[in-house]
Amino acid sequence: MEKPKRVMRTIKEEVIWINEFGSVKEGEEKIGRWIEVDYNKLYVHSEFGHISPEGYEALYQRNLMVEAP
């Protein structure tokens, strides 16, 4: 898993610093959406063999099906 400092820097660079939020709620929504959509679906992670968390989950599920009797 990526180190927390790196994750926070990425969130700042790609969401916080490039947006002006009208409210705290709007900021929370944009950051949450970025984490769920961009970070979890698009970003590759060395911890997962350089695939996205979503790709890793799909690979894991396929392996479970293959191993099931």
PDB file of N, CA, C and O in Angstrom:
ATOM      1  N   MET A   1       0.844  -1.171   0.000  1.00  0.00           N
ATOM      2  CA  MET A   1       0.000   0.000   0.000  1.00  0.00           C
ATOM      3  C   MET A   1       0.897   1.244   0.000  1.00  0.00           C
ATOM      4  O   MET A   1       1.950   1.261   0.638  1.00  0.00           O
ATOM      5  N   GLU A   2       0.478   2.255  -0.703  1.00  0.00           N
ATOM      6  CA  GLU A   2       1.255   3.486  -0.765  1.00  0.00           C
ATOM      7  C   GLU A   2       1.375   4.102   0.611  1.00  0.00           C
ATOM      8  O   GLU A   2       0.471   4.002   1.440  1.00  0.00           O
ATOM      9  N   LYS A   3       2.488   4.727   0.832  1.00  0.00           N
ATOM     10  CA  LYS A   3       2.699   5.393   2.115  1.00  0.00           C
ATOM     11  C   LYS A   3       1.702   6.537   2.260  1.00  0.00           C
ATOM     12  O   LYS A   3       1.392   7.217   1.282  1.00  0.00           O
ATOM     13  N   PRO A   4       1.199   6.755   3.473  1.00  0.00           N
ATOM     14  CA  PRO A   4       0.198   7.819   3.679  1.00  0.00           C
ATOM     15  C   PRO A   4       0.648   9.199   3.204  1.00  0.00           C
ATOM     16  O   PRO A   4      -0.168   9.953   2.673  1.00  0.00           O
ATOM     17  N   LYS A   5       1.927   9.553   3.380  1.00  0.00           N
ATOM     18  CA  LYS A   5       2.394  10.862   2.926  1.00  0.00           C
ATOM     19  C   LYS A   5       2.233  11.002   1.415  1.00  0.00           C
ATOM     20  O   LYS A   5       1.829  12.059   0.931  1.00  0.00           O
ATOM     21  N   ARG A   6       2.543   9.954   0.675  1.00  0.00           N
ATOM     22  CA  ARG A   6       2.447   9.996  -0.780  1.00  0.00           C
ATOM     23  C   ARG A   6       0.992  10.115  -1.208  1.00  0.00           C
ATOM     24  O   ARG A   6       0.681  10.858  -2.139  1.00  0.00           O
ATOM     25  N   VAL A   7       0.113   9.406  -0.553  1.00  0.00           N
ATOM     26  CA  VAL A   7      -1.309   9.475  -0.885  1.00  0.00           C
ATOM     27  C   VAL A   7      -1.831  10.884  -0.644  1.00  0.00           C
ATOM     28  O   VAL A   7      -2.553  11.432  -1.477  1.00  0.00           O
ATOM     29  N   MET A   8      -1.471  11.469   0.487  1.00  0.00           N
ATOM     30  CA  MET A   8      -1.927  12.826   0.795  1.00  0.00           C
ATOM     31  C   MET A   8      -1.381  13.830  -0.214  1.00  0.00           C
ATOM     32  O   MET A   8      -2.098  14.740  -0.632  1.00  0.00           O
ATOM     33  N   ARG A   9      -0.129  13.675  -0.605  1.00  0.00           N
ATOM     34  CA  ARG A   9       0.447  14.584  -1.598  1.00  0.00           C
ATOM     35  C   ARG A   9      -0.282  14.472  -2.925  1.00  0.00           C
ATOM     36  O   ARG A   9      -0.547  15.480  -3.579  1.00  0.00           O
ATOM     37  N   THR A  10      -0.605  13.254  -3.321  1.00  0.00           N
ATOM     38  CA  THR A  10      -1.326  13.037  -4.566  1.00  0.00           C
ATOM     39  C   THR A  10      -2.710  13.678  -4.506  1.00  0.00           C
ATOM     40  O   THR A  10      -3.135  14.307  -5.475  1.00  0.00           O
ATOM     41  N   ILE A  11      -3.407  13.534  -3.408  1.00  0.00           N
ATOM     42  CA  ILE A  11      -4.729  14.155  -3.247  1.00  0.00           C
ATOM     43  C   ILE A  11      -4.613  15.676  -3.337  1.00  0.00           C
ATOM     44  O   ILE A  11      -5.425  16.329  -3.992  1.00  0.00           O
ATOM     45  N   LYS A  12      -3.614  16.227  -2.685  1.00  0.00           N
ATOM     46  CA  LYS A  12      -3.420  17.676  -2.740  1.00  0.00           C
ATOM     47  C   LYS A  12      -3.139  18.135  -4.165  1.00  0.00           C
ATOM     48  O   LYS A  12      -3.738  19.101  -4.638  1.00  0.00           O
ATOM     49  N   GLU A  13      -2.225  17.442  -4.852  1.00  0.00           N
ATOM     50  CA  GLU A  13      -1.829  17.845  -6.204  1.00  0.00           C
ATOM     51  C   GLU A  13      -2.962  17.706  -7.210  1.00  0.00           C
ATOM     52  O   GLU A  13      -3.124  18.559  -8.083  1.00  0.00           O
ATOM     53  N   GLU A  14      -3.737  16.656  -7.098  1.00  0.00           N
ATOM     54  CA  GLU A  14      -4.707  16.360  -8.137  1.00  0.00           C
ATOM     55  C   GLU A  14      -6.138  16.789  -7.831  1.00  0.00           C
ATOM     56  O   GLU A  14      -6.990  16.776  -8.719  1.00  0.00           O
ATOM     57  N   VAL A  15      -6.407  17.165  -6.594  1.00  0.00           N
ATOM     58  CA  VAL A  15      -7.774  17.573  -6.253  1.00  0.00           C
ATOM     59  C   VAL A  15      -7.795  18.928  -5.543  1.00  0.00           C
ATOM     60  O   VAL A  15      -8.449  19.863  -6.006  1.00  0.00           O
ATOM     61  N   ILE A  16      -7.097  19.031  -4.447  1.00  0.00           N
ATOM     62  CA  ILE A  16      -7.238  20.209  -3.596  1.00  0.00           C
ATOM     63  C   ILE A  16      -6.644  21.463  -4.230  1.00  0.00           C
ATOM     64  O   ILE A  16      -7.321  22.488  -4.308  1.00  0.00           O
ATOM     65  N   TRP A  17      -5.405  21.402  -4.679  1.00  0.00           N
ATOM     66  CA  TRP A  17      -4.728  22.599  -5.168  1.00  0.00           C
ATOM     67  C   TRP A  17      -5.298  23.127  -6.480  1.00  0.00           C
ATOM     68  O   TRP A  17      -5.124  24.306  -6.790  1.00  0.00           O
ATOM     69  N   ILE A  18      -5.970  22.289  -7.253  1.00  0.00           N
ATOM     70  CA  ILE A  18      -6.461  22.742  -8.561  1.00  0.00           C
ATOM     71  C   ILE A  18      -7.944  23.108  -8.542  1.00  0.00           C
ATOM     72  O   ILE A  18      -8.503  23.466  -9.579  1.00  0.00           O
ATOM     73  N   ASN A  19      -8.574  23.025  -7.402  1.00  0.00           N
ATOM     74  CA  ASN A  19      -9.997  23.345  -7.290  1.00  0.00           C
ATOM     75  C   ASN A  19     -10.236  24.424  -6.244  1.00  0.00           C
ATOM     76  O   ASN A  19      -9.491  24.547  -5.272  1.00  0.00           O
ATOM     77  N   GLU A  20     -11.270  25.189  -6.458  1.00  0.00           N
ATOM     78  CA  GLU A  20     -11.749  26.104  -5.431  1.00  0.00           C
ATOM     79  C   GLU A  20     -13.108  25.584  -4.995  1.00  0.00           C
ATOM     80  O   GLU A  20     -14.052  25.550  -5.784  1.00  0.00           O
ATOM     81  N   PHE A  21     -13.201  25.188  -3.758  1.00  0.00           N
ATOM     82  CA  PHE A  21     -14.432  24.606  -3.243  1.00  0.00           C
ATOM     83  C   PHE A  21     -15.313  25.693  -2.650  1.00  0.00           C
ATOM     84  O   PHE A  21     -14.830  26.590  -1.958  1.00  0.00           O
ATOM     85  N   GLY A  22     -16.603  25.607  -2.924  1.00  0.00           N
ATOM     86  CA  GLY A  22     -17.547  26.569  -2.389  1.00  0.00           C
ATOM     87  C   GLY A  22     -17.893  26.315  -0.936  1.00  0.00           C
ATOM     88  O   GLY A  22     -18.368  27.208  -0.234  1.00  0.00           O
ATOM     89  N   SER A  23     -17.652  25.089  -0.488  1.00  0.00           N
ATOM     90  CA  SER A  23     -17.953  24.722   0.892  1.00  0.00           C
ATOM     91  C   SER A  23     -17.143  23.491   1.276  1.00  0.00           C
ATOM     92  O   SER A  23     -16.560  22.821   0.424  1.00  0.00           O
ATOM     93  N   VAL A  24     -17.117  23.211   2.556  1.00  0.00           N
ATOM     94  CA  VAL A  24     -16.436  22.007   3.039  1.00  0.00           C
ATOM     95  C   VAL A  24     -17.106  20.770   2.462  1.00  0.00           C
ATOM     96  O   VAL A  24     -16.430  19.817   2.073  1.00  0.00           O
ATOM     97  N   LYS A  25     -18.422  20.784   2.406  1.00  0.00           N
ATOM     98  CA  LYS A  25     -19.169  19.649   1.854  1.00  0.00           C
ATOM     99  C   LYS A  25     -18.776  19.381   0.399  1.00  0.00           C
ATOM    100  O   LYS A  25     -18.587  18.230   0.007  1.00  0.00           O
ATOM    101  N   GLU A  26     -18.657  20.431  -0.389  1.00  0.00           N
ATOM    102  CA  GLU A  26     -18.253  20.265  -1.786  1.00  0.00           C
ATOM    103  C   GLU A  26     -16.844  19.676  -1.868  1.00  0.00           C
ATOM    104  O   GLU A  26     -16.580  18.807  -2.699  1.00  0.00           O
ATOM    105  N   GLY A  27     -15.947  20.146  -1.011  1.00  0.00           N
ATOM    106  CA  GLY A  27     -14.593  19.594  -0.979  1.00  0.00           C
ATOM    107  C   GLY A  27     -14.593  18.121  -0.611  1.00  0.00           C
ATOM    108  O   GLY A  27     -13.900  17.319  -1.236  1.00  0.00           O
ATOM    109  N   GLU A  28     -15.365  17.769   0.395  1.00  0.00           N
ATOM    110  CA  GLU A  28     -15.468  16.356   0.804  1.00  0.00           C
ATOM    111  C   GLU A  28     -15.997  15.494  -0.329  1.00  0.00           C
ATOM    112  O   GLU A  28     -15.498  14.391  -0.556  1.00  0.00           O
ATOM    113  N   GLU A  29     -16.998  15.983  -1.037  1.00  0.00           N
ATOM    114  CA  GLU A  29     -17.587  15.218  -2.134  1.00  0.00           C
ATOM    115  C   GLU A  29     -16.598  15.024  -3.279  1.00  0.00           C
ATOM    116  O   GLU A  29     -16.479  13.923  -3.816  1.00  0.00           O
ATOM    117  N   LYS A  30     -15.887  16.089  -3.656  1.00  0.00           N
ATOM    118  CA  LYS A  30     -14.926  15.977  -4.762  1.00  0.00           C
ATOM    119  C   LYS A  30     -13.761  15.070  -4.400  1.00  0.00           C
ATOM    120  O   LYS A  30     -13.329  14.252  -5.212  1.00  0.00           O
ATOM    121  N   ILE A  31     -13.255  15.213  -3.188  1.00  0.00           N
ATOM    122  CA  ILE A  31     -12.146  14.362  -2.761  1.00  0.00           C
ATOM    123  C   ILE A  31     -12.600  12.912  -2.686  1.00  0.00           C
ATOM    124  O   ILE A  31     -11.890  12.019  -3.148  1.00  0.00           O
ATOM    125  N   GLY A  32     -13.768  12.666  -2.112  1.00  0.00           N
ATOM    126  CA  GLY A  32     -14.298  11.299  -2.026  1.00  0.00           C
ATOM    127  C   GLY A  32     -14.520  10.680  -3.387  1.00  0.00           C
ATOM    128  O   GLY A  32     -14.201   9.511  -3.604  1.00  0.00           O
ATOM    129  N   ARG A  33     -15.065  11.457  -4.304  1.00  0.00           N
ATOM    130  CA  ARG A  33     -15.306  10.966  -5.669  1.00  0.00           C
ATOM    131  C   ARG A  33     -13.979  10.657  -6.357  1.00  0.00           C
ATOM    132  O   ARG A  33     -13.865   9.653  -7.060  1.00  0.00           O
ATOM    133  N   TRP A  34     -12.970  11.517  -6.159  1.00  0.00           N
ATOM    134  CA  TRP A  34     -11.656  11.284  -6.762  1.00  0.00           C
ATOM    135  C   TRP A  34     -11.043   9.991  -6.229  1.00  0.00           C
ATOM    136  O   TRP A  34     -10.481   9.206  -6.992  1.00  0.00           O
ATOM    137  N   ILE A  35     -11.153   9.772  -4.923  1.00  0.00           N
ATOM    138  CA  ILE A  35     -10.604   8.543  -4.337  1.00  0.00           C
ATOM    139  C   ILE A  35     -11.316   7.321  -4.910  1.00  0.00           C
ATOM    140  O   ILE A  35     -10.666   6.364  -5.333  1.00  0.00           O
ATOM    141  N   GLU A  36     -12.640   7.349  -4.924  1.00  0.00           N
ATOM    142  CA  GLU A  36     -13.407   6.190  -5.396  1.00  0.00           C
ATOM    143  C   GLU A  36     -13.234   5.922  -6.891  1.00  0.00           C
ATOM    144  O   GLU A  36     -13.110   4.769  -7.305  1.00  0.00           O
ATOM    145  N   VAL A  37     -13.227   6.967  -7.688  1.00  0.00           N
ATOM    146  CA  VAL A  37     -13.183   6.793  -9.142  1.00  0.00           C
ATOM    147  C   VAL A  37     -11.752   6.767  -9.661  1.00  0.00           C
ATOM    148  O   VAL A  37     -11.307   5.757 -10.204  1.00  0.00           O
ATOM    149  N   ASP A  38     -11.042   7.853  -9.500  1.00  0.00           N
ATOM    150  CA  ASP A  38      -9.712   7.950 -10.094  1.00  0.00           C
ATOM    151  C   ASP A  38      -8.685   7.082  -9.380  1.00  0.00           C
ATOM    152  O   ASP A  38      -8.018   6.260 -10.008  1.00  0.00           O
ATOM    153  N   TYR A  39      -8.560   7.260  -8.094  1.00  0.00           N
ATOM    154  CA  TYR A  39      -7.493   6.588  -7.354  1.00  0.00           C
ATOM    155  C   TYR A  39      -7.696   5.076  -7.307  1.00  0.00           C
ATOM    156  O   TYR A  39      -6.761   4.318  -7.566  1.00  0.00           O
ATOM    157  N   ASN A  40      -8.885   4.640  -6.986  1.00  0.00           N
ATOM    158  CA  ASN A  40      -9.121   3.202  -6.854  1.00  0.00           C
ATOM    159  C   ASN A  40      -9.289   2.477  -8.185  1.00  0.00           C
ATOM    160  O   ASN A  40      -9.064   1.269  -8.257  1.00  0.00           O
ATOM    161  N   LYS A  41      -9.676   3.183  -9.226  1.00  0.00           N
ATOM    162  CA  LYS A  41      -9.910   2.511 -10.503  1.00  0.00           C
ATOM    163  C   LYS A  41      -8.792   2.725 -11.511  1.00  0.00           C
ATOM    164  O   LYS A  41      -8.557   1.863 -12.358  1.00  0.00           O
ATOM    165  N   LEU A  42      -8.099   3.855 -11.437  1.00  0.00           N
ATOM    166  CA  LEU A  42      -7.140   4.176 -12.480  1.00  0.00           C
ATOM    167  C   LEU A  42      -5.678   4.085 -12.055  1.00  0.00           C
ATOM    168  O   LEU A  42      -4.826   3.700 -12.855  1.00  0.00           O
ATOM    169  N   TYR A  43      -5.382   4.430 -10.816  1.00  0.00           N
ATOM    170  CA  TYR A  43      -3.999   4.460 -10.374  1.00  0.00           C
ATOM    171  C   TYR A  43      -3.442   3.065 -10.184  1.00  0.00           C
ATOM    172  O   TYR A  43      -4.072   2.211  -9.560  1.00  0.00           O
ATOM    173  N   VAL A  44      -2.252   2.837 -10.729  1.00  0.00           N
ATOM    174  CA  VAL A  44      -1.586   1.555 -10.501  1.00  0.00           C
ATOM    175  C   VAL A  44      -0.792   1.665  -9.200  1.00  0.00           C
ATOM    176  O   VAL A  44      -0.288   2.733  -8.854  1.00  0.00           O
ATOM    177  N   HIS A  45      -0.692   0.559  -8.497  1.00  0.00           N
ATOM    178  CA  HIS A  45      -0.008   0.519  -7.216  1.00  0.00           C
ATOM    179  C   HIS A  45       1.027  -0.594  -7.234  1.00  0.00           C
ATOM    180  O   HIS A  45       0.724  -1.723  -7.619  1.00  0.00           O
ATOM    181  N   SER A  46       2.236  -0.280  -6.824  1.00  0.00           N
ATOM    182  CA  SER A  46       3.291  -1.294  -6.820  1.00  0.00           C
ATOM    183  C   SER A  46       2.942  -2.455  -5.890  1.00  0.00           C
ATOM    184  O   SER A  46       3.337  -3.594  -6.138  1.00  0.00           O
ATOM    185  N   GLU A  47       2.209  -2.166  -4.833  1.00  0.00           N
ATOM    186  CA  GLU A  47       1.814  -3.200  -3.877  1.00  0.00           C
ATOM    187  C   GLU A  47       0.927  -4.267  -4.537  1.00  0.00           C
ATOM    188  O   GLU A  47       0.901  -5.415  -4.092  1.00  0.00           O
ATOM    189  N   PHE A  48       0.216  -3.893  -5.577  1.00  0.00           N
ATOM    190  CA  PHE A  48      -0.683  -4.817  -6.280  1.00  0.00           C
ATOM    191  C   PHE A  48      -0.085  -5.298  -7.599  1.00  0.00           C
ATOM    192  O   PHE A  48      -0.822  -5.708  -8.495  1.00  0.00           O
ATOM    193  N   GLY A  49       1.230  -5.254  -7.728  1.00  0.00           N
ATOM    194  CA  GLY A  49       1.854  -5.708  -8.959  1.00  0.00           C
ATOM    195  C   GLY A  49       1.656  -4.737 -10.110  1.00  0.00           C
ATOM    196  O   GLY A  49       1.554  -5.147 -11.266  1.00  0.00           O
ATOM    197  N   HIS A  50       1.601  -3.460  -9.795  1.00  0.00           N
ATOM    198  CA  HIS A  50       1.443  -2.382 -10.785  1.00  0.00           C
ATOM    199  C   HIS A  50       0.130  -2.467 -11.557  1.00  0.00           C
ATOM    200  O   HIS A  50       0.082  -2.221 -12.762  1.00  0.00           O
ATOM    201  N   ILE A  51      -0.933  -2.819 -10.838  1.00  0.00           N
ATOM    202  CA  ILE A  51      -2.285  -2.728 -11.387  1.00  0.00           C
ATOM    203  C   ILE A  51      -3.132  -1.926 -10.405  1.00  0.00           C
ATOM    204  O   ILE A  51      -2.740  -1.728  -9.255  1.00  0.00           O
ATOM    205  N   SER A  52      -4.277  -1.473 -10.856  1.00  0.00           N
ATOM    206  CA  SER A  52      -5.137  -0.669  -9.989  1.00  0.00           C
ATOM    207  C   SER A  52      -5.790  -1.551  -8.926  1.00  0.00           C
ATOM    208  O   SER A  52      -5.876  -2.767  -9.103  1.00  0.00           O
ATOM    209  N   PRO A  53      -6.250  -0.957  -7.829  1.00  0.00           N
ATOM    210  CA  PRO A  53      -6.958  -1.754  -6.831  1.00  0.00           C
ATOM    211  C   PRO A  53      -8.171  -2.478  -7.430  1.00  0.00           C
ATOM    212  O   PRO A  53      -8.461  -3.618  -7.066  1.00  0.00           O
ATOM    213  N   GLU A  54      -8.870  -1.813  -8.341  1.00  0.00           N
ATOM    214  CA  GLU A  54     -10.020  -2.457  -8.976  1.00  0.00           C
ATOM    215  C   GLU A  54      -9.562  -3.646  -9.832  1.00  0.00           C
ATOM    216  O   GLU A  54     -10.200  -4.699  -9.825  1.00  0.00           O
ATOM    217  N   GLY A  55      -8.474  -3.478 -10.558  1.00  0.00           N
ATOM    218  CA  GLY A  55      -7.927  -4.575 -11.362  1.00  0.00           C
ATOM    219  C   GLY A  55      -7.462  -5.724 -10.489  1.00  0.00           C
ATOM    220  O   GLY A  55      -7.656  -6.890 -10.831  1.00  0.00           O
ATOM    221  N   TYR A  56      -6.850  -5.396  -9.362  1.00  0.00           N
ATOM    222  CA  TYR A  56      -6.402  -6.419  -8.431  1.00  0.00           C
ATOM    223  C   TYR A  56      -7.583  -7.202  -7.875  1.00  0.00           C
ATOM    224  O   TYR A  56      -7.528  -8.426  -7.760  1.00  0.00           O
ATOM    225  N   GLU A  57      -8.645  -6.494  -7.533  1.00  0.00           N
ATOM    226  CA  GLU A  57      -9.855  -7.147  -7.019  1.00  0.00           C
ATOM    227  C   GLU A  57     -10.435  -8.102  -8.054  1.00  0.00           C
ATOM    228  O   GLU A  57     -10.835  -9.216  -7.716  1.00  0.00           O
ATOM    229  N   ALA A  58     -10.484  -7.672  -9.317  1.00  0.00           N
ATOM    230  CA  ALA A  58     -11.005  -8.531 -10.386  1.00  0.00           C
ATOM    231  C   ALA A  58     -10.130  -9.773 -10.549  1.00  0.00           C
ATOM    232  O   ALA A  58     -10.646 -10.879 -10.709  1.00  0.00           O
ATOM    233  N   LEU A  59      -8.811  -9.595 -10.510  1.00  0.00           N
ATOM    234  CA  LEU A  59      -7.887 -10.723 -10.608  1.00  0.00           C
ATOM    235  C   LEU A  59      -8.080 -11.681  -9.437  1.00  0.00           C
ATOM    236  O   LEU A  59      -8.084 -12.899  -9.618  1.00  0.00           O
ATOM    237  N   TYR A  60      -8.237 -11.137  -8.257  1.00  0.00           N
ATOM    238  CA  TYR A  60      -8.472 -11.946  -7.060  1.00  0.00           C
ATOM    239  C   TYR A  60      -9.759 -12.766  -7.195  1.00  0.00           C
ATOM    240  O   TYR A  60      -9.777 -13.957  -6.885  1.00  0.00           O
ATOM    241  N   GLN A  61     -10.828 -12.126  -7.655  1.00  0.00           N
ATOM    242  CA  GLN A  61     -12.103 -12.828  -7.829  1.00  0.00           C
ATOM    243  C   GLN A  61     -11.985 -13.938  -8.867  1.00  0.00           C
ATOM    244  O   GLN A  61     -12.521 -15.029  -8.670  1.00  0.00           O
ATOM    245  N   ARG A  62     -11.288 -13.668  -9.972  1.00  0.00           N
ATOM    246  CA  ARG A  62     -11.086 -14.711 -10.995  1.00  0.00           C
ATOM    247  C   ARG A  62     -10.319 -15.887 -10.415  1.00  0.00           C
ATOM    248  O   ARG A  62     -10.657 -17.041 -10.678  1.00  0.00           O
ATOM    249  N   ASN A  63      -9.290 -15.603  -9.630  1.00  0.00           N
ATOM    250  CA  ASN A  63      -8.501 -16.685  -9.013  1.00  0.00           C
ATOM    251  C   ASN A  63      -9.333 -17.493  -8.040  1.00  0.00           C
ATOM    252  O   ASN A  63      -9.148 -18.706  -7.936  1.00  0.00           O
ATOM    253  N   LEU A  64     -10.248 -16.851  -7.323  1.00  0.00           N
ATOM    254  CA  LEU A  64     -11.133 -17.584  -6.416  1.00  0.00           C
ATOM    255  C   LEU A  64     -12.010 -18.559  -7.201  1.00  0.00           C
ATOM    256  O   LEU A  64     -12.230 -19.690  -6.770  1.00  0.00           O
ATOM    257  N   MET A  65     -12.504 -18.117  -8.346  1.00  0.00           N
ATOM    258  CA  MET A  65     -13.375 -18.969  -9.165  1.00  0.00           C
ATOM    259  C   MET A  65     -12.599 -20.164  -9.723  1.00  0.00           C
ATOM    260  O   MET A  65     -13.134 -21.270  -9.802  1.00  0.00           O
ATOM    261  N   VAL A  66     -11.352 -19.945 -10.105  1.00  0.00           N
ATOM    262  CA  VAL A  66     -10.528 -21.020 -10.655  1.00  0.00           C
ATOM    263  C   VAL A  66     -10.201 -22.053  -9.586  1.00  0.00           C
ATOM    264  O   VAL A  66     -10.173 -23.252  -9.865  1.00  0.00           O
ATOM    265  N   GLU A  67      -9.957 -21.598  -8.371  1.00  0.00           N
ATOM    266  CA  GLU A  67      -9.584 -22.499  -7.282  1.00  0.00           C
ATOM    267  C   GLU A  67     -10.771 -23.227  -6.668  1.00  0.00           C
ATOM    268  O   GLU A  67     -10.591 -24.255  -6.016  1.00  0.00           O
ATOM    269  N   ALA A  68     -11.974 -22.713  -6.865  1.00  0.00           N
ATOM    270  CA  ALA A  68     -13.168 -23.332  -6.276  1.00  0.00           C
ATOM    271  C   ALA A  68     -13.423 -24.691  -6.947  1.00  0.00           C
ATOM    272  O   ALA A  68     -13.306 -24.823  -8.166  1.00  0.00           O
ATOM    273  N   PRO A  69     -13.772 -25.694  -6.137  1.00  0.00           N
ATOM    274  CA  PRO A  69     -14.033 -27.039  -6.703  1.00  0.00           C
ATOM    275  C   PRO A  69     -15.292 -27.100  -7.532  1.00  0.00           C
ATOM    276  O   PRO A  69     -15.630 -28.158  -8.063  1.00  0.00           O
TER     277      PRO A  69
END
